[in-house]
């Protein structure tokens, strides 16, 4: 980032004020994709830049994405809506709609499948599936002078954080930042994309590990492939797009573009409070490509700490009255090969025959039914019965599928849509929810599957390691538990261990700017004790 925007200056010193601070003019909401609380806790003593500064704010170590579908789209949908996936409608990254107006029945969470000529892989980015307003939508409804801006490494992050009424929305589209909006193009984005293209044209030298990263360098062989991870210093060849995003470069570009838009749009310096949402995606790509416990992740977090420090210093230099809320869309687990070496004997890769397609084909063959019978995106989550089958055949297939899944040694639980629909939404502490309650908060009738399959702890649902080797998506706490941080210049810091949810972020930020949000419209609650948040009486 320092190479991309030299205008970012040194950190200003902060001083506490004896007077209550006025409401912030700029809300900066940051989602660091796959920054699990386990990672944040592990590296917190080593941070010296932006993450160190934010760690001096109000830090909830036990924040939770409460739902079972711990994926990018559902997670981002909770952060600035104050609602769980059961209300937002974003139940997964992908789901199946057998009534879709096209031959491809797979639906991407941030698309509009009604547009002719689209598919789940060649889609038109849209917020159509998000059923609730975001904080930015609410700010603009209360005062049209508010600006709602998002910049992210993924389109679904930008869409789910900005919502339906964004002024500017930019996301990395493979080789540049793009937008789905029809508003006039920003001149600064074209200039920034030219800078990023020039950076891509040149190779990147391997990074020099800081001292605290050096013990992480240990080569680990990955099963079912000829690759090893753990010692990669994140160098790349020219125009290697996959290596670009699986490195600190993508986050640096995201922050650089955000800084340029802050200047171009004068964010935080208008008559109303503005919102800037940032989806920092590199940590997730590094986790998928290399796992979470090697040298690669250490290098990524060290760079993120530095780049965030530069970005916050830039905001200071502009004299903006801002508040930062930082969290994560989901956690993540390390590769099973390294987990076993660390003393987790049950860590394993998924049985390649556990996908919905293979389970369905096997059962359909045995039952004498045509086709695959079951539809789904993989070996866990939502599984759908093929609606082309007669009702009696679907019933036979359903009971057989439930028995087959429950018998499999890698499956923790199987719930039917009927069971989840009859389950009350949980009201108790999020860290004590049952598996059914976790699945319930990801469930929406009509979108969710006929069955929801949850895997056992420490099972990595990646059989083919040719592309990615580690992932998330489980109902276990390593995928659900995330940091939630509020920081504002001059505000006293505090570390809190209570279990809260990411749905509590939006009502807390709303309370900081005096925005009324009806409790019946959301699932979250304002967090009492966060500096500047005048929470309404309950």
Buried (B, 14 or more C-beta within 10 A) or exposed (E): BEEBBEEBEEBEEBEEEEEEBEBBBBBBBBBBBBBBBBBBEBBBEBBEBBBBBBBBBBBBBBBBBBBBBBBBBBBBBBBBBBBBBBBBBBBBBBBBBEEBEBEBBBBBBBBBBEEEEBEBEEBBBBBBBBBBBBBBBBBBEBBEEBBBBBBBBBBBBBBBBBBBBBBBBBBBEEEBBBBBEEEEEBEBBEEBBEBBEEBBEEEBEEBEBBEBBEEBBBEBEBBEEEBBBBBBBBEBEEEBEEBBBBBBBBBBBBBBBBBBBBBBBEBBBBEBBBBBBBBBBBBBBBBBBBBBBBBBBBBBBBBBBBBBBBBBBBBBBBEBBBBBBBBBBBBBBBBBBBBBEEEBEEBBBBBEEBBBBBBBBBBBEEEEBEEBBBBBBBBBBBBBBBEEBEEEBBEBBBEBBBEBBEEBEBBBBBBBBEBBEEBEEBEEEBBEBEBBBBBBBBBBEEBBBBBBBBBBBBBBBBBEBEEBBBBBBBBBBBBBBBBBBBBBBEBEBBEBEEBBBBBBBBBBBBBBBEBEBEEEBBBBBBBEEBBBBEBEEE
